[in-house]
Amino acid sequence: MNPLGTGDPLRLGPYRLVGVLGAGGMGKVYLGRDSGGRAAALKVLRPELAYDVGMAQRFVREAQAASAVRSKGVARVLAARTEGGRPWIATEFLAGPTLEEAVERHGRLAEAAARALGAELARTLYDIHAAGLVHRDLKPSNIVLTSGGPRVIDFGIARPEHGLTLTTTGQVPVTPGYGPPEQVLGQRVGPAADVFALGAVLSFAATGERAFTGEHVAAVQYEVVHGQPRLGGLPPGLLPLVVSCLDKDAGRRPAPDRLGQALAPPRGADRVWRNGPLAEDIAERERAARRLTALATDGPGQGRGSGDEPGSGGPSRRRLLTVLAGGGALLAAGGGGAWYWLGGEEQGGRNGAHEWDAEPLSDYQRGKPPKPLWGPLMVARDGGPAPLPVRDVVVVAVKSGGLHAYDVRDGRRRWREDISPVDAGGLLAVPGEQTMVLGVAASGDVFGLGADGKDRWEASADAAVLLAADTDAVYLTTGDGKLRAVGLTTHRPSWTVRLPVRSTAGHPARAAVARGRLVIHGSDGKVVGVDTSSGRTVWGPRKQGAEGRALVPAIAGGVVHLGGRSLAALDLADGTEKWTEPSSEDSGWGAPALDGKVLYAANGADVEARATADGASRWTVSLNTMTLPPDPPAVQHGTVWVAMHEDGTDGIVAVDTRKGVQAWTFVQGAAGPWRAAAAGNRVFLLQGETLTAMPVI
């Protein structure tokens, strides 16, 4: 969640707005509070779209659909204004993780808890269908787990029972793997479509895996229509129920009321919402929501205006936003799951698709590199920072000074900015919908630049190297060897502490940040976990690597993965070791790169794929070299890219992740080491002054 910015309203109807829960192509979702202090999530249609008849009608339909359902299992509509220059819908705010996030963070549900979840969702579907509606987009990210049980959100594409699935543009608004065959095929859908989705949701909740998978969206949809679900990990008691829900014949699927009776959880199964790690997670977010809405009414002089200053008498606003967001997920009714309403066609949904993404290669000739998508462009500064993909542009430091942004589709220049970053300081992108480019100027100031080249700002920070950034702050090392956080909204230092590991000009520290933890790997080989709200070292130092070698950590799902003398997985919160795999090579493991449930890392002259859960080997590809560079591989779609040698003379190798084989070696004739970055089914290769965009498998 982000603070309110320029152009955001301060009030909508009876609600005072507190922050921005999400933003996209169609509008924004805000956190607000009424005069009684009760929190609400407010969806707001962009003013320019209010005059688009189709968008306005869609907005009205959502308000009407959500208001028509009378069930404790859905987020209640509290108020709405569907006419005028700024239409909005206020819904109940649900302070809890989505089912998708809960499974990722706390693991799959036990059978009893999965039955309790399924029974509650079946009752909710019965109520939705009784109102004459079909939800049509039931999925883990549209289910919020609260202290009172699961709640269904996002009626953005709900329709009456007889409604057609296809939109006016012929697109199918269905989440791959959860929509039934008839919805994928563009046929009429009824209540049975939601039952199919419930079966897929139950399979995910009880196994932690999707019932239908594939390399790309079309492959997943093919499996839904023609293939069989992967249900091997389901408890025997749930298997026949899930199978009946996933029947390809809509007429054979059970009705929600009968399904709810069949699920019949044992007594006390719903304690998962009241006791244990999940319940603690929910309770912490509820407390954060109450404190955050309370902060909105505190007047000046009470020490709690922004909540960013020490001694404020309570958690900072930054800390509350971090807790409420759960490390990045949006957790409001109509917030986290409403990617389609927010412009998922542009912003990307579960599968991360964007309109500017390239098409992966359908086939390739092994040993022969494909033609570049565009380039090479002789523009980059030799020895400058790595290229930085930001939405639909890739940003590089140019040899004439300053920054240039090139369109990822064709390489044409989109904008330029005269500010010139310090090479060693690096470039970072702020995560989120409105991505920002961050860098270090020659003066030591940190600068921020919008992805469109606008909204420039600078902050005095005495910065030497940027380590990492989240939606609240950028974390950096200073010229005198300290660790500092600079707020992205205040543009001033939030805290400064002693750097707990070594970082030098020749061998700077590397870091990654998520869920309130900044993990730093120093050039002394030590790793620490730092609280992002205060700079306090929470765990470590842990001796991980060799002297003079700092490796970039990789974080996902509450776990940090590290290279070094061993490949290790640690609990992000407290540094507890989950598994470790020593290296038999003198060079050790390189920095890992994550892609779903697999990580990739160099080990001597080998590229290895390992399971993130336990470190088990998936495959190993041995390359014709002595030792691979320690940089993390560039991973995109079905391809991993690894430079053959630190001086770049032997080219860069693409490995086919599906087969575990070397696909080709690309050499472009320039001098210097390779710096690679991947996004949107492209890999951007920078060598010397040459920038090239390459396709992926």
N, C-alpha and C positions, 0 to 999 in steps of 0.2 A: 504494500500500500504506500502511496506517495502523498505528500502534503498538497494542499491546494496551490495552484499556480496562477499566473497571469491569465485573465479571461474566465477563470472558474467562478461560478456564482457563489455568494456567501450564504444565500438562503433560497430555498424552494418551498413555497407554501409555508406550512408551519414548521419546516425543518431547517435547522442551522447545519451547514455542511462542515464536516471535520476533516475529511481527506478523500483522496481518489483511490478507489478500489480497483479500477480497471479502465482501460481506454482502448478504442479501436476505430475501425472505419465508420461505424454507425453512430457512435456516441460514447458516453462515459457512464460509469457507475460510481456513485459517491457514498461514503458513510456519513449519515446525518443523525441528528438527535432532535426530538421534539421538546416542547417547553417543560415536559415532565421528566426529561433526561433519558427517555427510551430511545434506543438505537434503531435505525432503519437503513436499508440499502435503497438508494434512489437511482434508477435508470433514467438517463436523460438523452433524448434524441438530439443529435447535432442540429443547430438552428437552420443550417442550409438544407438539411434533409426534411425538415418539417413541412416544406412546400413540395416535396416529392410525394405525389399521391400514393405510389406503391409503398414507400417506406412508412408514411404516416398511417396507412391502413394496416400495415403489418404491426406497427406499434400499438394501435388501438386493439387489434385482434389479440395481441399478447395480454394486454390489460384485461380484456373481457374474459379470455380463457382462464387466466390465473384467478380472477375474481369469482368465476363460476364454480370453482371446486371448494367444497366445504369438507375439509379433512385436516386432522392434526398432523398428517404426514406430508403436507406441502407447506411451503413458505407462504404465509398469509399476505394478501395485498392490503395495505393499510390505507392508502389514498392514491389518487391518480389525477393528472390533468393531461388529457390527450388532445387538447386543442391549443392554438396559440403558437407563439414563436419558440417556446422552449417546453415541449411536452415532457412529462416525467411520470414515472410510476414508483411509488414507495412500497417496499415489501419488508416483511419481517427480516431482521438481521440475524443470521445464524452463525454464532461464534463456535466453529468447530471445523475439523479437517474434512475434506471430501473423502469419500471411500478410497479413491485412488491414492491420495496422499497418505491416508491411514495405513493402507496395506504396504506402501513403500516404506513408511517410517517404522511401523510396529510389526510388520509381518502379516501373513495370512491369518484369517479368522479360524478359530477352532470350530468343529462341526456345530456345537451347540450355539455359538455366537452367530455363525452363518445362518442357521435355522431361524434365530431370532430376527436377524436382518431380513431374511427372505419373507418371513411371515408379516413383518411390518410393511415391507414394500408391496406385498400382494394386497394387503388391506388398502393401502394408499391407491394402488392401481384400480381396485374395485370402486373407490370413491371417485377417481378421475373419470372412469368409464360411466359411472352412474350420472355424472354431469353431462354426458353426451360427448366427451372428448377423448382423443387419443394423444398421449404425450409425444410419441414418435422420436424421442431422443433420450431415452433412459440409458444412462451409462455411469460408471464410477465417479466421474468428475461432476455429474449432476445430482449426486447424492451427498448431502452433508450430514455428518455424524455429530449429533448434539447430545447433551445430557439427558434429553427426553427421548432419544432414539433417532433413527434416520429420518431425514426430511428430503423430499424431492424438490428440485428447483428447476428453473428455466423452462417456461412454456412458450419460448420464442417461436417454435415451429409446430406447436400443438394445433390440432385441427378437429373439427367434428368428425365423427366416425366415418362418414361417407367421403371425406376430403381426399383429393388426389395427393400422392407423394411428390410428384414433380412440381418444381417451381415454374414461374413463367419463362425462365431462361433455359429450362430443360435440365437444370442441375438437380442432383439428388441430395437433399439436405439430410444425410444419414451418416452417423459416425461409423467408419469401417469396423466390422466385427461385432457390432451391437444391433444394427438394423437388420430385420429379417429378409429372406430372399425376395418376398413380394415388394418390399420397399426399395431394395437395390435395383430391381427390375422396373421400377416406376409404375407399379400397379397400385390399385386401390388398397388401402390398409385399414384394418379395424383394430379392435382391442387386442387381438391375438398378436399384433406386432409388438406391443409392449410386453407381452408374456415372453416372447422370444428374447427380447432385450433383457428381461429379468433373469432368464436362464443364463445368459452370457455374463451378467453381473454377478450372479451367485457363483459361477465357475471361477471368475476372477477373485472374488472375496475369499473363497475356500482354498484356492491353490496358489494365488499370487501370480498366475499366468493367464494370458488371454486364451479363450477357446478357439479363436480363429486368428491365424497369423500369416504373414507373408512379407516379401521383400519390399512391396510397395502397395499402394491403395488398391490398385486393380487386382493384385494377387489375393489380397484379403477378401475382397468382394467376390472373387471367383470361388474361394473356399466356402464362403457363406452360401452361395447358390448351389455349388456342385460338390464340395468336399465334405469332410466329416470333422466335427469339433474335436479338439484335443482335450480329453477329460481324464487322462490317466491319473492325475493327482487327486481326484475328488474322493472324499470319504464314501464308502459303499452305501451308506444310508442316504446320501444326497444324489448319487449318480442317477438312479432312475427318474427322479424328479427333474433334474436338469436336462436329461435326455428328452423327456416329454416336452419341456419348454422349447427346446431347440429343434423340434420336428419341423422339417421343411414344408409340410402341409399345414397351413394355418388352422384348418378345421380340426386337426387332431391335437392341438395344444390345449392344456387344461385351462379352465376359467380361473381368474384370480382368487375367487372365494374358495374354490375347491383346492387350489394350490396352497392357500394360506392354512387350510385345515390339515393338509398333508404334511406341511413343514412342521407344524406343532412343536415348537421348541420345548425342551425340558424346563421345569420350574427353575427360575433364577438365571436363565440364560441371558437375560437382558442386563445382567450386572456388568457386562462389558462396557456399558455406557456410564457406569457408576463407580467402578473400582478398576484398579490396574493402570498400566501406562497410558492406554487410550483415554481413559476417564481423566487422568491427570492432565493430559494434553488439552482436552476439552475445557477443563476447569481453568487452566491457565489462560486460555484465550478468552473465556468469559470474563475473567477478572481484568484482562487487558482492555477489553471492549468497554467495560464500565468505567475504568480509569480514564481511558482516552476520551470518551464522551463527556466525562466530568471536567477534563482539562479545557474543553471548549467554552465553559461558562466561567472559568476563573478569570478574574479581572487583573489588571496590572497591579504590581506591588505585592502580590501574594506568592511570588517566587515560583509560579508554575505556568507562566505564559507560554513559553515554547517548550519547557521541560528539558532543555538541552544543557542547562547550566548545572554544575556541581552544587550539591547542597540544596536541591530543589524540594526536598521533603518527600520525594517519591520517585518511582521509576521515570526515566526520561521519556519524552514523546518518542524518540528513536527506538528505545527499548520496547515500548508498548506496540509500536507499529511492527517491529520485528516479530514479537510474540504473536500478534494478531495475524500477521501474514504467514506465520509458520515457515519462515525461511523463503518466502517467495510466492506461495500459492495464495490465490484470492479466495476468501472464505466467507463471502456474503451471499445471501440468496440473490440469485441473478448476477453474481459476481464471478465466482470461480468457474462455474459450469457454463456460463453464458457466452462462450467464445463465438458461437454462431451469430448471436444477436449483436455482439460487439464488432462484428466484421471479420468473422473467422475465415471467410473466403479470401481475405487479404492477409490477415494477421497470422493465420495458421492455427490449426486445432491440434488434436492429439497427435496427428502424424506430421505436424510442422510444415505443412505445405504453404507456399506463398506464390503469388502470381508471377514473381520474377524468378522462380526456381527454374533450373535447366532440366531437360529430360536426361536421365541416366542412359548410358550406352546399353542398347539391347543385346549387343554382342561385340566381341573384339577379337583380334588376331593375336594370340599369345606371342609375346616377344617383340611385337611391333606397336610402338606408341601411337595413339590416335592423334589426329590433328588438333591443335589448340582451338578452343572456342573463340578466342581472340588474342591478339598480341603476337609476338612480344612488343611491348611498348618501352622505348628507351627514355624513361622519364624519372625513374626512382633515384634517390640519392644513394650512392655506393656506401654500404655500411650503415644505412639508416635503419630505423626500427622496422619490424615485420609488418607486412600489409595487414590492414584491419577491415574485414567485412562488417558493414553496418547497414542492416536492412538491404536496400537495393543498390548500394554503392560499396566500393572498396577504397579505403583511404590509404595513401602512401605519402611519405615525405619525399619531395622532389629535389633534384639536383640543383635547381635554381633557387631553392629556399622556399619554405612554406609547405602547405599541405594541398594535395589535389585529391578529388574524389572522382572515381570513374564508375560509370554505369556497369553493373555486373553482367548485363545482358550482351553488350556490344563493345565495351571498353571506351566509349566516348566520354570525354570529361564533362562532369556535371557541375562542379564548382571548384573554386580555389580559395585558399585563405593564406594570407601572407605570414601568419605566425609560424615560426619554425621550431619544431620540437627538438629537445636534446636527444640525441640518438640513444644514449644509455638509459634515458628515462623511460623509454617505451611509450606505446600508445595503448589505451584501454577503451573498451566500450561499456557503458553503463547498461546493465540488463533491464529489460522492460519494454513496453510498447514504444515509448518515446525515447529511443536510444540516443545517447550522447557520447561523443568522442572526447577522451581526456588525454592530456599530455603535459609534459614539463617544458616550460619555456627556458631560454638561456638565463633569464634572471632568477630562476628557481621558483617562479610562480607556477601554480597549477592552472591550466586553462581548460575550459569546457566549451564544446562546440556542438551544436545540434547536428543530427544526421543529415539535415538539409543544408548545412553550412552556415546556418544562422544562429541567433541566440548565444553569441559568444560571451564568455565571462572569464575573469582571471581572479585568482585568490593568492595572496601572499602566504607562502608555505615553506620556503627554504628547501624545496623538494630536490632530491637527488634521483630517486628511482620510484616509479609507481609500482606498487605491489599487486593490488587488486581493488575492485570496486563493487559495491552492491547498490541498492536503490537509495541508501541513506548517505553514504560517504565513500570517499576514495582514501585508501590506506597507502602510506608511502614511507620511505626512509628519507631522513633529512641530511643536509650536508654535514652536520656534526654528529651523525650516527644515531639518531633517535628514531623512534617509531611514532608516526603521527596520523591522525584521522582528520580529514577536512570535509565538513558537511557540504552536501551537494545543493542544499537550499540556502544555507546560511553563508556559504562561500568563506568560511573561516574555520580555523582549527577547532575541533571538538575536544580532543585530548592529545597529549604528548607524553610518552613514557620512554624509558630506556629500552633500546632494542635488545630483546633477550637472546638473539643469536648474532653471529658475525655477518657483516655485509661490507664488501669493499668495492672500490670503483672497478677493479678488474674482475671481481667475482661477486656480483650483487646477489642478495637473497632473492628467493622466489616464493610466491604465495598464491593461495586461493582462498575464497571466502564464501560461506553459505551458512544459513541458519544461526546467525549470531556468533560464528567462530571464524577467525582469521587464522589459517594454518600457514606458518612460515618455515621454509627450509633454508637454513643459513649456509654460508660458504664454509663453515666449520663442520658441516655434516649433521648438525643438530636440527631437530624439528620441534616446534612448540605450537600449542593451540591458544589463541588469545581471544578474550571476550571483546566483541566489537563495540559494546556500549561503553567500555571503560578503559580498554587497553591492558587490563589485568591478564597475566599469564595464567591460564586455567589448567593446562597440563603440559608435561615436558619440563626440561628438554629431553628428547629421546635421540640417542645417537643412531643415525640412520645411514649416513653416507660417508664418503671419504672427504678429507680436507680439500678445500679449494673447489668444491663441486656442489653447487646448489641446484636442485631439481624442482620443477614445477609440480606441486601436488595436484591431484584430481579428486573432486568431491561429487558424490551423488548419493541420494537416499540416506543421508545421515552418516555416511562412511567416507573417510578420506583414504585414498590409495597413494602410496609413496614408492618411488624407486630408490636405488642406493645399493648397499651391500645385500639387501634383501628386497623383494617385492612384498609390500606389507599393506594390510587393510586395518585401519584403526577406527574405533568409534569416534565420531566427530565431536561429540559433547565432552567426553572425558579422556580420550586417548587410549582407551582399553584396546588391547590387541585382539583382533578377530581371527586373523590368519597371517602367516608369513611364509615366503618361499625364498630361501637363500639362493644366491647366484654362485655358480662355480667358476665364473669368469673374473679375471682381475679387475676388469672395468666395471663390473657390477651391472645392475639393471639401470636402464635409462628412465626418464620421466614417463609415466603411463598416460595413456589417453583412453577415455571411457566412451563406450557406445552401447547404451542399454545395459545388458547384463554381462557384457564382455569388455575386458580391457586389453589394450595392446601396448607392448613395450619392447624396446630393444634389450637384448641380453647377449653381450659380446657381438658376434656377427649374425645373430639370429633375431628375427622378429617373431614374437610369441603372442598368441591369443590365450587369455586365461579367463575363467569364470570369476566374476566379481564376488559371488557368494562365498566361495571357498578356495579360490586360487587354482582350481583344477585346470589342467592343460586342455585346450581345444585343438590347437595345431601349432606347429613351429615351421618357419620358413628360413632356411639357411642361405645367406647371401654371400656372394663372392667378394668378400672384403675382410679386413682384419677386425676392426671394431667400429660399430655404428655410432654416430653422434648421440649424445645423451638427451637431445631435445625430444619432447613428446611427439609421436607421430601425428600427422594430420589425417583425421578420420572423416569420411563422408560417404554416406550410402553404403555401397559394398566394396569400398576401396580404402586402404591404408597407405599413406605415402611416407617413405623413409629415405632420407639422404644417405648415400652410400659412404661418403667420407666428409670430414669437417671442412675440407678445402673446396668441396663441390665439384672436383674434377671428374669424378666417376658417375655423375648424374644423380637422379633421384628415382627411386623404385616405387612402382605401384603394386600392391599386393591385393589379390582378390580374396576378400574376407569370407566369401561363401565356400570357396574351394580350398583355401589355405595354400595358394600357389602364387609365385611371382608372375604378375601379368605382363609387365613391360618395364623398361628403363628409359627415362626421358632425359636427354642431354640437349641443352640449347646453345652451347658454345660460349656462354658468358663466363666471367671469372668470379670467384668468391663463393662463400658458403650459401646454402639454400635456406631460405626462410619461407615457410609455407603456412597458409591459413585456409580453412575450408568452411564453406557455407553454401546453402542453396543448390546442392548437387554440382558444385564447382570446387576446384582447388586452385588457389591463387599462389603462384610460385614467383618469388622474388630472388633474383641472383644478380649481384652487382647492381647495375642500373636498369635491369630488365625485368619487367612484370608481364606474366603470362597467365591466362585463365585456361585451365584444362578440364575436360569432362571426367566423369567418374562412372564406375560400373554400377 
